[in-house]
């Protein structure tokens, strides 16, 4: 997993989150940074989100053999997780930002989608079209890898449920970077070559996510 040493990246990304969701607080920045740094060589990343329930957000990477079957379970509302195409994710920080925004919208009853899991996927997208967001970022029938975002109360029950639904194996989160399709990400978020000379790709992506309410891409 990529190691961040640029304070500018975090200050810019979270300044934009703050501008669009004014109640975001500085401690989230430091908590996410610390958690990601400490877990970057482990199997998964876990952080506590900024909601009253102190929700645990787990980010896990899987090799999956039954994507079509799991997708049917999602359609039936039987999967309590956001299952995302790893090729569209530059870094786990990207999905943690999306999850933090989703739980805040849930608490404020301002979600755009019908579930917090769909809301996380929608928050990843630079567009406001729910169907397009789910198609671009959500699990597909032929996918061989998935990035799972599980929101838990600390009991671990939802993690156990997901492990039982996915046929395959969990792999280290550090392997996410090898699965990212940077060309597709750049095209989807309309990141220009000139922008990448002064900023990282994940910086550009998170900035667009944070400001999607004000941008039409």
Backbone bond lengths (Angstrom), bond angles and torsions (degrees), N, CA, C in turn:
res aa  C-N    CA-C-N  psi(-1)  N-CA   C-N-CA  omega(-1)  CA-C   N-CA-C  phi
1 X - - - 1.460 - - 1.526 109.18 -
2 X 1.287 116.31 142.49 1.445 120.85 -176.08 1.524 111.26 -64.14
3 X 1.317 115.66 137.49 1.458 120.74 177.74 1.518 109.36 -97.42
4 X 1.325 117.22 126.78 1.445 121.18 -177.55 1.522 110.36 -96.64
5 X 1.315 117.04 125.53 1.431 120.75 175.91 1.513 110.53 -121.07
6 X 1.322 117.15 5.28 1.451 121.35 -174.84 1.528 110.21 -102.42
7 X 1.333 116.14 106.00 1.457 119.57 -179.40 1.519 110.60 -64.36
8 X 1.339 117.16 -25.76 1.460 121.20 179.07 1.515 110.83 -60.79
9 X 1.340 116.59 -39.02 1.462 120.92 -179.69 1.521 110.58 -59.28
10 X 1.328 116.53 -49.49 1.453 119.46 -177.11 1.515 111.43 -68.99
11 X 1.320 117.42 -40.54 1.460 119.10 -178.69 1.515 111.17 -66.00
12 X 1.334 117.93 -39.39 1.454 121.09 179.88 1.518 110.86 -67.66
13 X 1.325 117.11 -50.01 1.463 120.93 -176.63 1.516 111.32 -60.99
14 X 1.327 117.37 -45.07 1.447 118.85 -176.94 1.516 112.73 -80.92
15 X 1.327 117.65 -21.56 1.453 118.65 171.33 1.518 109.10 -63.67
16 X 1.324 116.88 -40.24 1.457 120.46 -179.90 1.525 110.67 -69.02
17 X 1.331 116.88 -38.49 1.464 119.74 175.60 1.528 109.37 -62.64
18 X 1.319 115.33 -41.92 1.469 119.86 179.91 1.525 111.57 -62.01
19 X 1.337 116.30 -41.20 1.456 119.90 -178.08 1.521 111.83 -64.99
20 X 1.338 117.10 -33.96 1.459 119.61 -178.82 1.526 112.17 -90.69
21 X 1.331 117.22 -18.92 1.474 122.13 178.58 1.511 106.75 -139.37
22 X 1.302 115.61 82.40 1.446 122.43 -167.26 1.514 117.14 -55.82
23 X 1.337 118.95 -17.54 1.453 119.43 -177.09 1.528 112.86 -89.43
24 X 1.324 118.37 2.11 1.459 120.15 175.39 1.533 108.07 -60.47
25 X 1.318 117.32 144.56 1.455 120.21 -176.94 1.513 111.87 -122.64
26 X 1.330 115.21 159.12 1.455 120.49 -172.72 1.519 113.76 -63.66
27 X 1.343 117.40 -28.88 1.454 118.28 -176.54 1.520 112.31 -63.76
28 X 1.344 117.20 -25.32 1.463 120.48 177.71 1.524 109.96 -62.33
29 X 1.321 116.35 -41.22 1.459 120.68 -178.90 1.513 110.05 -58.26
30 X 1.325 116.47 -50.43 1.452 120.42 -176.65 1.528 111.54 -68.86
31 X 1.327 116.73 -36.12 1.456 119.82 179.73 1.527 111.04 -65.21
32 X 1.320 116.85 -46.67 1.461 120.80 179.55 1.517 110.68 -63.11
33 X 1.313 116.13 -44.22 1.459 120.19 -179.44 1.522 110.43 -60.02
34 X 1.337 116.93 -48.24 1.460 121.24 -178.43 1.518 111.62 -63.45
35 X 1.343 116.58 -44.06 1.467 120.53 -178.07 1.518 111.35 -64.58
36 X 1.327 116.61 -44.03 1.455 120.23 -178.18 1.526 110.71 -66.07
37 X 1.325 116.83 -40.55 1.455 120.10 179.72 1.524 110.96 -65.00
38 X 1.326 117.46 -41.19 1.460 120.25 -176.33 1.520 112.13 -74.16
39 X 1.347 117.20 -25.99 1.462 120.34 -175.33 1.523 113.30 -102.42
40 X 1.309 118.87 2.03 1.452 119.71 -167.64 1.520 113.64 -67.21
41 X 1.348 118.84 -14.63 1.445 120.74 176.38 1.533 111.53 -108.03
42 X 1.326 117.67 5.35 1.449 121.62 -178.48 1.525 111.61 -93.16
43 X 1.330 116.21 -178.62 1.454 120.71 -179.26 1.521 111.68 -70.69
44 X 1.326 117.23 -30.64 1.459 120.26 -175.70 1.516 110.70 -147.70
45 X 1.336 115.15 174.62 1.464 122.06 175.57 1.523 107.72 -120.73
46 X 1.323 116.60 135.35 1.463 121.48 177.60 1.520 109.36 -132.49
47 X 1.328 116.39 129.80 1.460 121.41 175.49 1.524 109.02 -135.69
48 X 1.318 116.40 161.78 1.455 122.11 174.76 1.519 108.18 -98.17
49 X 1.318 116.71 125.08 1.454 121.06 -176.54 1.523 111.28 -82.45
50 X 1.336 114.99 168.44 1.460 121.00 -176.05 1.524 111.10 -92.79
51 X 1.320 115.81 72.37 1.457 120.63 172.97 1.520 108.14 -137.84
52 X 1.316 116.77 167.22 1.463 120.37 -176.04 1.522 112.41 -62.03
53 X 1.332 116.31 -30.11 1.458 120.16 -178.49 1.523 112.67 -79.75
54 X 1.340 116.99 -6.31 1.465 121.08 -177.72 1.534 110.13 54.64
55 X 1.313 115.57 49.12 1.461 122.20 -176.05 1.525 111.74 -60.89
56 X 1.336 115.36 134.08 1.459 121.34 174.93 1.529 108.72 -85.45
57 X 1.324 115.73 127.22 1.458 120.99 178.13 1.523 108.72 -109.00
58 X 1.328 115.95 117.14 1.457 121.85 179.93 1.534 108.95 -106.56
59 X 1.313 116.77 132.70 1.458 121.80 176.64 1.525 107.64 -117.38
60 X 1.340 116.09 118.69 1.464 121.93 -174.64 1.526 110.18 -128.99
61 X 1.313 115.82 152.16 1.461 121.99 179.94 1.526 109.33 -119.19
62 X 1.339 115.88 132.62 1.458 120.60 -178.04 1.527 112.20 -127.95
63 X 1.328 115.12 147.78 1.459 121.77 158.25 1.520 104.79 -90.88
64 X 1.325 117.06 126.12 1.464 120.10 -171.68 1.529 111.50 -121.73
65 X 1.329 115.41 140.73 1.467 121.13 -178.80 1.528 112.10 -108.78
66 X 1.322 117.75 -12.90 1.471 120.96 -174.57 1.527 112.05 -127.54
67 X 1.333 116.06 48.13 1.470 120.31 -176.52 1.526 112.45 -58.45
68 X 1.324 116.78 -43.51 1.462 120.18 -178.38 1.536 111.06 -62.93
69 X 1.320 115.82 -40.31 1.467 120.69 179.37 1.530 110.88 -65.77
70 X 1.311 116.24 -44.30 1.462 120.53 179.90 1.530 110.59 -65.81
71 X 1.330 115.74 -36.82 1.463 119.30 178.97 1.536 110.88 -63.25
72 X 1.315 116.97 -36.05 1.456 120.33 176.18 1.531 110.93 -65.66
73 X 1.321 116.37 -36.48 1.462 120.26 177.16 1.530 110.49 -65.73
74 X 1.335 115.37 -36.50 1.465 119.49 176.90 1.520 110.31 -62.42
75 X 1.337 116.33 -44.01 1.464 121.39 -179.46 1.530 111.26 -61.25
76 X 1.332 116.00 -28.46 1.461 121.11 179.65 1.530 112.29 -89.51
77 X 1.329 116.55 -0.89 1.459 120.51 179.83 1.505 114.18 75.36
78 X 1.336 116.99 25.53 1.457 120.86 -175.39 1.523 113.80 -102.58
79 X 1.324 117.50 2.94 1.469 121.40 178.74 1.528 108.51 -113.11
80 X 1.321 116.56 116.89 1.464 120.72 -179.33 1.527 110.05 -96.33
81 X 1.335 113.77 66.05 1.465 121.06 179.66 1.513 108.51 -166.20
82 X 1.321 116.00 158.42 1.464 121.18 171.10 1.521 106.99 -95.81
83 X 1.323 116.68 122.03 1.459 120.94 -179.19 1.522 108.47 -109.42
84 X 1.312 116.11 119.28 1.458 123.32 -165.58 1.521 111.12 -123.84
85 X 1.329 116.00 148.06 1.467 120.94 175.29 1.531 108.79 -71.69
86 X 1.323 118.43 119.08 1.474 120.07 179.34 1.525 113.17 -62.31
87 X 1.323 117.11 -26.22 1.460 119.41 -178.50 1.526 112.52 -63.27
88 X 1.341 116.67 -19.20 1.463 120.86 -178.40 1.535 113.04 -97.53
89 X 1.334 116.27 2.75 1.458 119.99 -176.15 1.528 110.05 -114.52
90 X 1.320 115.30 124.57 1.459 121.19 -179.80 1.528 110.53 -81.29
91 X 1.326 115.93 -36.94 1.459 120.95 -177.23 1.522 109.11 -159.19
92 X 1.325 117.32 153.69 1.463 120.69 -179.31 1.528 112.08 -62.20
93 X 1.317 117.25 -24.77 1.466 120.46 176.43 1.527 110.71 -55.94
94 X 1.318 115.58 -35.24 1.473 122.17 179.91 1.522 111.29 -58.44
95 X 1.327 117.86 -45.64 1.466 120.63 -177.61 1.522 111.93 -77.93
96 X 1.330 117.27 -27.64 1.454 119.91 176.83 1.528 110.30 -67.19
97 X 1.324 116.65 -39.48 1.463 120.36 175.55 1.528 109.87 -61.40
98 X 1.337 116.53 -43.43 1.466 121.19 179.34 1.524 111.07 -63.53
99 X 1.331 117.18 -39.77 1.461 121.30 -179.53 1.522 111.21 -69.33
100 X 1.320 117.32 -40.62 1.458 121.00 179.65 1.526 110.90 -62.44
101 X 1.321 115.11 -41.08 1.459 120.32 177.98 1.530 110.57 -66.14
102 X 1.336 116.57 -37.86 1.465 121.19 -178.18 1.524 111.95 -65.33
103 X 1.340 117.86 -44.41 1.463 119.23 -178.34 1.530 111.08 -69.29
104 X 1.324 116.57 -30.13 1.464 119.30 176.69 1.529 110.53 -69.14
105 X 1.338 116.09 -42.42 1.470 119.71 177.96 1.523 110.77 -65.02
106 X 1.322 116.82 -36.15 1.461 121.10 177.68 1.528 110.22 -62.71
107 X 1.321 116.32 -45.28 1.466 120.45 -179.41 1.528 111.63 -64.61
108 X 1.316 116.02 -33.78 1.468 120.96 -179.09 1.531 112.58 -88.73
109 X 1.339 115.98 -1.11 1.467 122.52 -177.36 1.531 111.34 57.38
110 X 1.335 114.46 44.35 1.455 120.27 -179.33 1.525 112.07 -125.76
111 X 1.323 116.12 28.26 1.464 118.94 179.13 1.525 110.98 -70.23
112 X 1.308 115.77 147.59 1.466 121.81 176.86 1.523 110.75 -85.79
113 X 1.325 116.94 -30.87 1.471 122.27 -178.52 1.528 109.87 -103.93
114 X 1.339 115.68 -178.00 1.469 120.41 -175.07 1.520 113.96 -90.62
115 X 1.319 117.77 -13.11 1.465 120.11 179.79 1.517 109.83 -140.13
116 X 1.330 115.91 155.35 1.454 120.06 -178.90 1.528 110.48 -66.83
117 X 1.340 116.72 -27.25 1.463 120.26 -179.41 1.530 111.13 -72.51
118 X 1.318 116.54 -40.15 1.465 120.54 174.59 1.524 110.18 -69.25
119 X 1.327 115.92 -32.36 1.470 120.62 -179.63 1.531 110.75 -64.50
120 X 1.320 116.80 -38.41 1.468 120.44 177.76 1.522 110.37 -60.61
121 X 1.333 115.79 -46.05 1.469 120.14 179.40 1.521 110.47 -64.74
122 X 1.324 116.53 -42.12 1.469 120.74 178.07 1.530 110.89 -60.86
123 X 1.326 116.82 -38.72 1.459 120.65 -179.65 1.523 113.05 -66.94
124 X 1.315 116.68 -22.62 1.465 120.51 177.91 1.527 111.47 -73.30
125 X 1.299 116.03 -27.28 1.460 121.40 -173.69 1.520 112.20 -78.81
126 X 1.341 117.10 144.35 1.465 119.67 175.68 1.529 112.52 -81.50
127 X 1.343 117.35 -7.71 1.458 121.06 -178.72 1.524 110.67 -103.99
128 X 1.326 116.31 166.71 1.461 121.32 179.31 1.530 112.24 -100.67
129 X 1.305 117.26 7.31 1.462 121.36 179.77 1.521 109.74 -88.53
130 X 1.330 117.30 115.21 1.461 121.09 -175.62 1.526 111.57 -62.66
131 X 1.337 116.93 -47.64 1.463 120.57 -177.98 1.521 111.93 -59.10
132 X 1.313 116.08 -45.38 1.464 120.74 179.73 1.531 110.98 -65.19
133 X 1.315 116.19 -38.83 1.471 120.69 179.22 1.521 111.20 -62.00
134 X 1.332 116.56 -47.21 1.467 120.91 -179.20 1.523 111.49 -66.30
135 X 1.322 116.97 -36.91 1.465 120.97 179.79 1.521 111.09 -68.82
136 X 1.322 116.99 -41.37 1.463 121.43 -176.50 1.524 112.31 -74.25
137 X 1.332 116.83 -40.15 1.461 120.46 -172.22 1.533 114.19 -107.25
138 X 1.331 117.61 -19.57 1.460 120.09 -175.79 1.516 113.81 -83.45
139 X 1.317 115.93 166.35 1.461 123.34 -179.59 1.521 111.80 -58.26
140 X 1.341 116.05 135.88 1.461 122.44 175.81 1.516 110.68 -109.61
141 X 1.321 116.91 159.93 1.468 121.30 -176.48 1.527 113.40 -60.29
142 X 1.311 117.64 -31.03 1.466 121.14 -174.86 1.522 113.82 -101.57
143 X 1.309 116.85 6.39 1.468 119.68 -178.10 1.531 111.28 -66.75
144 X 1.321 115.22 142.83 1.464 121.48 179.95 1.531 111.84 -106.65
145 X 1.314 116.44 -11.95 1.458 121.39 176.71 1.531 109.05 -134.91
146 X 1.316 117.08 148.49 1.462 121.21 174.07 1.520 109.53 -137.52
147 X 1.319 114.30 147.74 1.457 121.04 170.37 1.517 105.83 -106.50
148 X 1.301 116.39 119.78 1.465 121.07 -175.80 1.523 110.70 -105.10
149 X 1.334 115.19 135.63 1.464 121.64 174.79 1.521 107.05 -116.71
150 X 1.319 115.96 115.10 1.461 121.89 -177.22 1.525 109.16 -114.80
151 X 1.321 116.17 128.39 1.461 122.01 176.26 1.525 108.05 -101.96
152 X 1.321 117.08 121.14 1.458 120.64 -172.29 1.524 110.43 -133.02
153 X 1.312 116.03 159.00 1.461 121.22 178.57 1.516 111.95 -92.05
154 X 1.330 116.25 6.01 1.456 120.36 -179.89 1.511 113.12 103.78
155 X 1.341 117.88 -10.74 1.465 121.01 -179.31 1.522 112.13 -75.82
156 X 1.321 116.30 -27.34 1.457 120.24 -178.39 1.519 114.02 86.33
157 X 1.329 117.78 1.17 1.468 121.19 -176.25 1.533 112.06 -63.55
158 X 1.321 116.77 -40.48 1.469 119.43 -178.07 1.517 111.37 -70.82
159 X 1.326 116.66 -32.52 1.462 119.92 175.32 1.523 110.39 -65.03
160 X 1.319 116.18 -43.10 1.464 120.54 178.65 1.526 110.49 -63.26
161 X 1.325 116.74 -39.50 1.455 120.75 179.40 1.526 110.91 -62.19
162 X 1.328 116.11 -44.66 1.462 119.97 -179.94 1.518 111.19 -65.18
163 X 1.316 117.29 -42.69 1.467 120.79 178.40 1.528 110.76 -57.77
164 X 1.328 116.12 -34.72 1.458 120.07 179.99 1.523 113.24 -75.92
165 X 1.311 117.36 -21.58 1.466 121.21 -178.48 1.527 113.29 -90.03
166 X 1.322 116.10 -26.76 1.467 120.56 -177.05 1.522 110.56 -94.17
167 X 1.330 115.24 123.86 1.461 120.79 173.89 1.527 107.26 -93.72
168 X 1.297 116.09 119.86 1.457 121.03 -176.03 1.509 108.75 149.15
169 X 1.321 116.16 -147.60 1.462 118.81 179.95 1.521 110.75 -146.05
170 X 1.322 114.75 149.76 1.459 120.15 174.85 1.520 108.45 -79.30
171 X 1.325 116.06 138.93 1.456 121.31 179.11 1.530 108.99 -122.98
172 X 1.329 118.16 158.82 1.472 120.37 -176.78 1.528 112.47 -58.21
173 X 1.312 115.66 139.10 1.457 121.03 -179.51 1.532 110.90 -61.67
174 X 1.324 117.03 -21.59 1.464 120.79 178.72 1.523 112.05 -62.07
175 X 1.336 117.03 -21.17 1.463 120.66 -179.07 1.526 112.82 -79.50
176 X 1.315 117.05 -4.56 1.461 120.67 -179.93 1.528 111.81 -57.23
177 X 1.317 116.86 -41.98 1.468 120.41 -177.03 1.518 112.59 -60.43
178 X 1.328 117.36 -29.96 1.467 120.55 -179.79 1.527 111.83 -76.62
179 X 1.336 117.06 -14.74 1.468 121.73 -178.78 1.526 112.26 -99.73
180 X 1.317 116.78 -12.30 1.468 120.82 -178.62 1.523 111.29 -68.66
181 X 1.329 116.11 129.97 1.465 121.87 174.57 1.525 107.05 -95.63
182 X 1.316 116.12 89.83 1.463 120.51 -173.34 1.525 112.08 -62.67
183 X 1.320 116.40 -33.64 1.457 119.94 178.81 1.523 110.75 -64.21
184 X 1.331 116.30 -43.38 1.460 120.89 179.94 1.520 111.12 -69.30
185 X 1.324 116.65 -38.77 1.458 120.66 178.25 1.525 110.16 -63.19
186 X 1.319 115.83 -45.39 1.463 121.05 179.89 1.521 111.51 -60.66
187 X 1.326 115.79 -40.86 1.466 120.50 179.27 1.527 111.28 -68.46
188 X 1.315 116.92 -44.14 1.465 121.30 -177.73 1.522 111.89 -63.07
189 X 1.322 116.24 -42.46 1.466 120.52 -177.83 1.527 112.96 -91.97
190 X 1.342 115.92 1.16 1.470 121.81 178.44 1.532 111.62 54.45
191 X 1.315 114.93 49.92 1.458 121.27 177.45 1.524 108.77 -88.40
192 X 1.307 117.00 128.68 1.460 121.25 -176.26 1.529 111.63 -89.78
193 X 1.340 117.63 153.37 1.470 120.71 177.26 1.524 112.52 -57.95
194 X 1.316 116.75 -37.86 1.463 119.71 -179.32 1.529 111.28 -65.67
195 X 1.332 116.46 -33.58 1.461 120.32 178.49 1.519 111.22 -64.94
196 X 1.335 116.01 -35.48 1.458 120.69 -177.31 1.523 112.90 -75.81
197 X 1.312 117.13 -8.95 1.466 119.61 175.71 1.522 111.43 -78.72
198 X 1.319 117.05 -17.68 1.462 120.96 -178.48 1.529 112.37 -123.07
199 X 1.325 117.12 -1.87 1.457 120.94 -176.36 1.525 109.16 -149.54
200 X 1.333 117.04 156.74 1.462 121.15 176.33 1.530 109.93 -82.90
201 X 1.333 116.07 162.61 1.462 120.13 179.16 1.522 110.91 -65.14
202 X 1.319 118.05 -42.79 1.463 119.75 -179.04 1.524 110.52 -65.84
203 X 1.332 117.71 -32.42 1.458 121.28 176.26 1.523 109.93 -62.99
204 X 1.329 115.92 -47.28 1.461 120.81 -179.60 1.528 111.38 -62.39
205 X 1.330 116.52 -40.46 1.465 121.90 -178.31 1.526 111.24 -66.14
206 X 1.329 117.31 -50.34 1.459 120.77 -177.58 1.529 110.94 -65.61
207 X 1.320 116.51 -34.90 1.461 119.91 177.49 1.522 110.83 -61.39
208 X 1.327 116.84 -42.60 1.470 121.07 178.96 1.526 111.15 -67.96
209 X 1.320 116.81 -38.83 1.460 120.41 177.23 1.522 110.63 -60.35
210 X 1.319 115.97 -44.53 1.459 121.06 -176.41 1.524 112.36 -66.93
211 X 1.318 115.10 -29.31 1.479 119.38 -174.72 1.533 112.94 -108.55
212 X 1.328 118.71 16.49 1.459 120.32 -174.40 1.527 113.08 -59.97
213 X 1.338 116.56 -28.09 1.460 119.57 179.01 1.527 111.82 -65.97
214 X 1.334 116.07 -21.42 1.457 120.20 -175.76 1.520 113.36 -108.82
215 X 1.368 115.55 -5.67 1.465 119.98 -177.06 1.517 110.57 -117.41
216 X 1.302 117.06 144.11 1.455 122.57 172.12 1.523 107.25 -116.42
217 X 1.356 116.53 103.22 1.461 121.11 -176.81 1.519 110.83 -99.48
